[in-house]
Amino acid sequence: MMTALQRAIEAGEQVFTAEVMPPRGADPSHMLSMAAHLSGRVHALNVTDGSRAVMRMSSLAACRLLLDAGTEPVWQLACRDRNRIALQADLLGAHALGIRNLLCLTGDPMRAGDQPEVRPVNELESVQLIRQVAALNQGEDPVKGSLPDGATSLFVGCAADPHSRSWSGLQRRLQRKAAAGARFVQTQMVMDPLVLERFQHELAGPLKLPVIAGVFLLKSAKNACFINRVVPGACIPNHLIERLDRASDASMEGVAIAAEQVQQYLGIVRGVHLMAIRAEERIPLILDQAGISSLLR
């Protein structure tokens, strides 16, 4: 059976996803509360996997908890912390647990986190991981020929940064991900519709990769400057920072900016991915202001 996300993408519909972060602890209640708040507004919820190299609950466990609560997850899987056998084991385990949507990532560098002395694994990177998922989906055992109980059916996507400083490098890497078996591409935060339009027309479009563009909720000018400083690849332009700084209510101005981006980006690509760190309850407000108010399920 196809997931709701896969059905929407393959039917050519507008696609909406959002991001939730597993807790920095063993209590998932806040994450589940935020997921319930988004019920009916998005096709699926992405669960981050050690984002920014910070300890959080297992993304695989969090995805199963979301499924149990009636929410479709997108499991983000990073190569940084697992060797090849661990990745293969988790992929098989995810399939057994009913998790089908998957976003393959290399993972943020350890220096970005709060335990920089930890040693990364990085035996595989995201292209190799996508290739491994494709092999499992074809029923291939990495050592013994064929999986004894048949093929998996994981719906695999990849990530990309349209603001990458190397356009040719971005093109080559996206081509490799598509060739490896990626079925969709989800971008990091996009702050310029012209950049997204170029990414769609020159890179993703020719590869027939549906694009879900990242929309990031900015909370204040100070917040935007902090993100530019510490988040790899962040590129929030000065005019948006100044707009937040001038606003009488910066938090609501951030919602307005995100809603404008949703409207702009839906005219360019297949869908949007909403990121509102520790403010997931504002995502429905963003969608309302963008004119996306009907239930999707």
C-alpha positions as semicolon CSV with decimal commas, in nm:
position;residue;x (nm);y (nm);z (nm)
1;M;0,000;0,000;0,000
2;M;0,116;0,351;-0,081
3;T;0,156;0,607;0,194
4;A;-0,047;0,928;0,186
5;L;0,270;1,115;0,094
6;Q;0,351;0,880;-0,193
7;R;-0,006;0,891;-0,325
8;A;-0,008;1,272;-0,323
9;I;0,331;1,300;-0,492
10;E;0,256;1,042;-0,761
11;A;-0,088;1,192;-0,826
12;G;0,069;1,532;-0,891
13;E;-0,111;1,696;-0,599
14;Q;0,020;1,978;-0,383
15;V;0,215;1,822;-0,098
16;F;0,252;1,946;0,257
17;T;0,489;1,810;0,518
18;A;0,611;1,951;0,848
19;E;0,893;1,875;1,087
20;V;0,879;1,757;1,445
21;M;1,179;1,701;1,665
22;P;1,211;1,402;1,899
23;P;1,251;1,501;2,264
24;R;1,581;1,547;2,440
25;G;1,465;1,290;2,689
26;A;1,243;0,984;2,717
27;D;0,902;1,156;2,730
28;P;0,743;1,193;2,382
29;S;0,428;1,372;2,503
30;H;0,518;1,717;2,364
31;M;0,611;1,575;2,025
32;L;0,285;1,381;2,011
33;S;0,091;1,691;2,117
34;M;0,246;1,891;1,833
35;A;0,168;1,609;1,591
36;A;-0,196;1,608;1,700
37;H;-0,206;1,984;1,644
38;L;-0,106;1,924;1,281
39;S;-0,351;1,643;1,215
40;G;-0,530;1,692;0,886
41;R;-0,308;1,982;0,778
42;V;-0,012;1,792;0,631
43;H;0,038;1,464;0,451
44;A;0,322;1,352;0,678
45;L;0,552;1,465;0,958
46;N;0,930;1,447;0,924
47;V;1,112;1,320;1,231
48;T;1,466;1,452;1,257
49;D;1,760;1,218;1,321
50;G;2,027;1,374;1,541
51;S;1,983;1,711;1,372
52;R;2,275;1,949;1,436
53;A;2,458;1,657;1,602
54;V;2,258;1,688;1,924
55;M;2,131;1,393;2,130
56;R;1,758;1,326;2,098
57;M;1,527;1,027;2,113
58;S;1,570;0,771;1,836
59;S;1,399;0,893;1,521
60;L;1,293;0,536;1,445
61;A;1,120;0,501;1,783
62;A;0,959;0,843;1,744
63;C;0,822;0,746;1,401
64;R;0,660;0,434;1,547
65;L;0,504;0,644;1,825
66;L;0,360;0,879;1,563
67;L;0,219;0,585;1,367
68;D;0,057;0,453;1,682
69;A;-0,101;0,795;1,731
70;G;-0,244;0,790;1,379
71;T;0,008;1,022;1,215
72;E;0,210;0,932;0,905
73;P;0,583;0,991;0,957
74;V;0,877;1,056;0,729
75;W;1,176;0,890;0,890
76;Q;1,491;1,094;0,850
77;L;1,792;0,860;0,852
78;A;2,145;1,000;0,879
79;C;2,460;0,805;0,797
80;R;2,680;0,987;1,046
81;D;2,614;0,768;1,351
82;R;2,575;0,416;1,205
83;N;2,787;0,174;1,010
84;R;2,657;-0,015;0,708
85;I;2,521;-0,311;0,908
86;A;2,340;-0,083;1,154
87;L;2,181;0,112;0,868
88;Q;2,070;-0,208;0,697
89;A;1,927;-0,339;1,024
90;D;1,734;-0,017;1,090
91;L;1,594;-0,013;0,737
92;L;1,460;-0,366;0,777
93;G;1,331;-0,282;1,123
94;A;1,153;0,030;1,000
95;H;0,978;-0,168;0,731
96;A;0,868;-0,428;0,986
97;L;0,732;-0,147;1,207
98;G;0,521;-0,009;0,921
99;I;0,738;0,294;0,849
100;R;0,757;0,351;0,475
101;N;0,851;0,716;0,405
102;L;1,224;0,776;0,431
103;L;1,455;1,075;0,381
104;C;1,820;0,976;0,340
105;L;2,078;1,216;0,482
106;T;2,452;1,221;0,533
107;G;2,410;1,406;0,866
108;D;2,536;1,731;1,016
109;P;2,903;1,736;1,123
110;M;2,984;1,666;1,488
111;R;3,139;2,010;1,527
112;A;2,790;2,158;1,487
113;G;2,668;1,989;1,805
114;D;2,719;1,998;2,180
115;Q;2,939;1,685;2,194
116;P;3,206;1,770;1,936
117;E;3,446;1,508;2,076
118;V;3,218;1,223;1,963
119;R;3,354;1,022;1,671
120;P;3,133;1,003;1,360
121;V;3,099;0,679;1,161
122;N;3,012;0,795;0,808
123;E;3,082;0,459;0,646
124;L;2,814;0,550;0,392
125;E;2,689;0,886;0,271
126;S;2,341;0,972;0,147
127;V;2,382;0,857;-0,215
128;Q;2,511;0,518;-0,101
129;L;2,228;0,493;0,151
130;I;1,968;0,563;-0,119
131;R;2,132;0,294;-0,332
132;Q;2,108;0,051;-0,038
133;V;1,737;0,129;0,007
134;A;1,677;0,071;-0,364
135;A;1,853;-0,266;-0,339
136;L;1,635;-0,373;-0,045
137;N;1,329;-0,259;-0,241
138;Q;1,440;-0,498;-0,514
139;G;1,469;-0,781;-0,264
140;E;1,848;-0,792;-0,269
141;D;2,040;-0,921;0,031
142;P;2,373;-0,731;0,056
143;V;2,560;-1,062;0,102
144;K;2,347;-1,366;0,016
145;G;2,164;-1,280;-0,302
146;S;1,795;-1,234;-0,214
147;L;1,610;-1,141;0,102
148;P;1,438;-1,459;0,227
149;D;1,105;-1,287;0,298
150;G;1,082;-1,065;-0,009
151;A;1,148;-0,704;-0,100
152;T;1,087;-0,396;0,114
153;S;0,867;-0,110;-0,007
154;L;1,030;0,203;0,129
155;F;0,943;0,537;-0,035
156;V;1,277;0,712;-0,038
157;G;1,359;1,080;-0,081
158;C;1,672;1,291;-0,072
159;A;1,768;1,636;0,050
160;A;1,920;1,930;-0,137
161;D;2,018;2,290;-0,073
162;P;1,915;2,521;-0,361
163;H;2,131;2,794;-0,204
164;S;2,444;2,582;-0,245
165;R;2,750;2,786;-0,337
166;S;2,849;2,528;-0,599
167;W;2,575;2,495;-0,858
168;S;2,766;2,239;-1,061
169;G;2,837;2,036;-0,748
170;L;2,469;2,050;-0,651
171;Q;2,371;1,936;-0,999
172;R;2,609;1,640;-0,997
173;R;2,500;1,530;-0,651
174;L;2,129;1,557;-0,732
175;Q;2,185;1,355;-1,050
176;R;2,358;1,084;-0,846
177;K;2,074;1,076;-0,592
178;A;1,813;1,044;-0,867
179;A;2,014;0,767;-1,035
180;A;2,049;0,587;-0,700
181;G;1,670;0,572;-0,662
182;A;1,542;0,889;-0,490
183;R;1,172;0,945;-0,560
184;F;1,142;1,303;-0,434
185;V;1,364;1,582;-0,308
186;Q;1,306;1,788;0,003
187;T;1,506;2,108;0,026
188;Q;1,667;2,286;0,314
189;M;1,520;2,627;0,396
190;V;1,469;2,841;0,086
191;M;1,467;3,218;0,126
192;D;1,453;3,332;-0,237
193;P;1,184;3,217;-0,483
194;L;1,414;3,293;-0,776
195;V;1,669;3,047;-0,639
196;L;1,397;2,785;-0,602
197;E;1,271;2,850;-0,954
198;R;1,619;2,798;-1,096
199;F;1,661;2,479;-0,892
200;Q;1,332;2,344;-1,024
201;H;1,382;2,432;-1,390
202;E;1,752;2,355;-1,427
203;L;1,807;2,065;-1,186
204;A;1,506;1,885;-1,039
205;G;1,269;1,929;-1,332
206;P;1,489;1,759;-1,592
207;L;1,540;1,470;-1,348
208;K;1,162;1,444;-1,292
209;L;1,217;1,471;-0,918
210;P;0,918;1,626;-0,736
211;V;1,037;1,906;-0,508
212;I;0,911;1,983;-0,158
213;A;1,057;2,324;-0,068
214;G;1,168;2,404;0,286
215;V;0,987;2,694;0,457
216;F;1,141;2,797;0,789
217;L;0,952;2,997;1,051
218;L;1,160;3,291;1,169
219;K;1,076;3,417;1,519
220;S;1,274;3,740;1,541
221;A;1,566;3,926;1,389
222;K;1,790;3,790;1,665
223;N;1,670;3,438;1,589
224;A;1,743;3,484;1,218
225;C;2,096;3,609;1,287
226;F;2,160;3,316;1,520
227;I;2,045;3,068;1,254
228;N;2,272;3,229;0,995
229;R;2,561;3,190;1,236
230;V;2,516;2,832;1,358
231;V;2,307;2,636;1,105
232;P;2,507;2,488;0,816
233;G;2,388;2,629;0,483
234;A;2,153;2,890;0,632
235;C;2,122;3,205;0,420
236;I;1,851;3,433;0,560
237;P;1,879;3,762;0,367
238;N;1,921;4,100;0,531
239;H;1,592;4,236;0,400
240;L;1,399;3,969;0,592
241;I;1,605;4,028;0,906
242;E;1,534;4,402;0,879
243;R;1,165;4,334;0,824
244;L;1,154;4,128;1,143
245;D;1,345;4,396;1,331
246;R;1,099;4,669;1,225
247;A;0,787;4,466;1,308
248;S;0,583;4,550;1,618
249;D;0,525;4,176;1,666
250;A;0,821;3,985;1,524
251;S;0,669;3,643;1,587
252;M;0,360;3,724;1,380
253;E;0,576;3,885;1,112
254;G;0,763;3,556;1,090
255;V;0,432;3,377;1,035
256;A;0,344;3,626;0,760
257;I;0,681;3,575;0,589
258;A;0,639;3,196;0,599
259;A;0,284;3,220;0,462
260;E;0,405;3,437;0,172
261;Q;0,676;3,182;0,098
262;V;0,423;2,898;0,097
263;Q;0,215;3,084;-0,161
264;Q;0,517;3,169;-0,375
265;Y;0,675;2,825;-0,363
266;L;0,355;2,636;-0,444
267;G;0,356;2,820;-0,775
268;I;0,701;2,681;-0,852
269;V;0,731;2,330;-0,706
270;R;0,513;2,039;-0,596
271;G;0,492;2,117;-0,226
272;V;0,629;2,275;0,089
273;H;0,797;2,143;0,402
274;L;0,730;2,356;0,710
275;M;0,991;2,387;0,982
276;A;0,898;2,569;1,303
277;I;1,142;2,459;1,570
278;R;0,976;2,463;1,913
279;A;0,680;2,645;1,758
280;E;0,503;2,370;1,563
281;E;0,168;2,497;1,694
282;R;0,205;2,796;1,458
283;I;0,214;2,583;1,143
284;P;-0,167;2,574;1,105
285;L;-0,166;2,954;1,132
286;I;0,094;2,974;0,852
287;L;-0,121;2,751;0,632
288;D;-0,435;2,952;0,715
289;Q;-0,264;3,278;0,617
290;A;-0,143;3,114;0,297
291;G;-0,499;3,017;0,213
292;I;-0,441;2,644;0,277
293;S;-0,720;2,570;0,520
294;S;-0,894;2,253;0,404
295;L;-0,821;1,912;0,549
296;L;-0,588;1,697;0,341
297;R;-0,694;1,351;0,457
